C-alpha cells in the first residue's frame, strides 16, 4: 500500500531529475510507480492517426517513476517529509512523521 496519492506534491530523490518538485498526476499501486508532471519526460515517435485526428511527429511523454524515489512535500513546512498512517476515529489517516499533523485529503 502506498501513502502517496494523486495531487500530492513530491520531491524526486533519484534519477536524471533529482531535486525537481512536481505534482502526482497518476499512481499505479500494483506496479509501485507514479507519474509526476514535468518530471522524467521522454520523447516518443508517433505516427499520425486519422481516426483519432492526432498528428504525427515527436511528442514528449511523462514516464513513471518508482514510488521509492519520491518524497512527500509537507504543505505546511514546504520541506520533504516521511508519511505514516494511524487509526483515528474509525478510519486510517495519513500523518507527517516530523510534525505529527494529519495530512488532509484534497
VMD Tcl script that draws the C-alpha trace (Angstrom):
set ca {
  {0.00 0.00 0.00}
  {1.25 3.42 -0.85}
  {0.77 6.58 1.16}
  {1.34 8.89 -1.81}
  {-1.84 9.93 -3.60}
  {-2.88 11.78 -6.73}
  {-2.44 15.53 -6.26}
  {0.38 15.30 -3.68}
  {3.44 17.47 -4.20}
  {6.62 15.39 -4.21}
  {10.39 15.75 -4.48}
  {12.37 13.43 -6.77}
  {15.22 11.77 -4.85}
  {17.00 9.82 -7.61}
  {17.43 9.82 -11.35}
  {18.07 12.41 -14.02}
  {15.51 14.79 -12.50}
  {16.83 14.59 -8.92}
  {15.86 17.66 -6.89}
  {12.84 18.59 -9.01}
  {9.42 19.07 -7.47}
  {6.09 18.27 -9.05}
  {2.52 17.14 -8.54}
  {1.48 13.50 -8.88}
  {-0.82 13.00 -11.87}
  {-1.38 9.26 -11.53}
  {-0.40 6.47 -9.12}
  {-0.20 2.82 -10.20}
  {-0.10 0.93 -6.91}
  {0.28 -2.58 -8.34}
  {3.41 -1.58 -10.24}
  {4.61 0.75 -7.47}
  {5.11 3.74 -9.77}
  {3.72 7.25 -10.16}
  {3.62 9.78 -12.98}
  {4.69 13.26 -11.91}
  {4.00 16.28 -14.12}
  {7.04 17.84 -15.85}
  {9.38 15.16 -14.45}
  {11.03 12.21 -16.25}
  {9.99 13.45 -19.70}
  {10.81 11.16 -22.61}
  {10.44 11.68 -26.36}
  {8.16 9.34 -28.29}
  {7.92 8.96 -32.06}
  {4.25 8.77 -33.03}
  {2.64 8.03 -36.38}
  {-0.29 10.20 -37.47}
  {-3.66 8.58 -36.77}
  {-6.51 9.83 -38.97}
  {-9.16 8.09 -36.82}
  {-8.13 9.95 -33.66}
  {-7.10 13.06 -35.62}
  {-3.74 13.08 -33.88}
  {-0.78 14.48 -35.77}
  {2.42 12.54 -36.17}
  {5.83 13.59 -35.00}
  {7.99 13.53 -31.93}
  {5.97 14.15 -28.77}
  {7.05 14.43 -25.13}
  {5.54 11.99 -22.62}
  {5.92 11.82 -18.82}
  {7.25 8.40 -17.85}
  {6.56 6.68 -14.50}
  {8.92 6.92 -11.51}
  {9.26 4.33 -8.76}
  {7.49 5.41 -5.55}
  {10.64 4.75 -3.52}
  {12.35 7.58 -5.44}
  {9.74 10.16 -4.39}
  {9.37 12.04 -1.10}
  {6.18 13.80 0.03}
  {6.45 17.58 0.48}
  {4.69 18.79 3.61}
  {2.35 21.64 2.56}
  {2.78 23.47 5.86}
  {6.60 23.47 6.00}
  {7.36 23.09 2.25}
  {10.05 20.54 3.13}
  {10.34 16.84 2.23}
  {8.76 14.62 4.86}
  {8.03 10.98 5.59}
  {4.45 9.78 5.85}
  {2.87 7.19 8.12}
  {-0.67 6.22 8.92}
  {-2.63 5.78 12.12}
  {-6.16 4.78 13.07}
  {-8.19 7.85 14.08}
  {-11.94 7.90 14.76}
  {-12.75 4.73 12.85}
  {-10.56 5.23 9.77}
  {-6.93 5.31 8.69}
  {-5.37 8.76 8.30}
  {-2.05 9.85 6.80}
  {0.17 11.93 9.04}
  {3.53 13.67 8.88}
  {6.30 11.91 10.79}
  {8.16 15.13 11.63}
  {5.25 17.26 12.86}
  {2.66 14.58 13.69}
  {-0.10 16.52 11.89}
  {-2.75 14.70 9.91}
  {-2.48 15.34 6.15}
  {-5.81 16.45 4.69}
  {-7.08 14.82 1.52}
  {-7.53 17.36 -1.27}
}
mol new
graphics top color blue
foreach p $ca { graphics top sphere $p radius 0.5 }
foreach p [lrange $ca 0 end-1] q [lrange $ca 1 end] { graphics top cylinder $p $q radius 0.2 }
display resetview
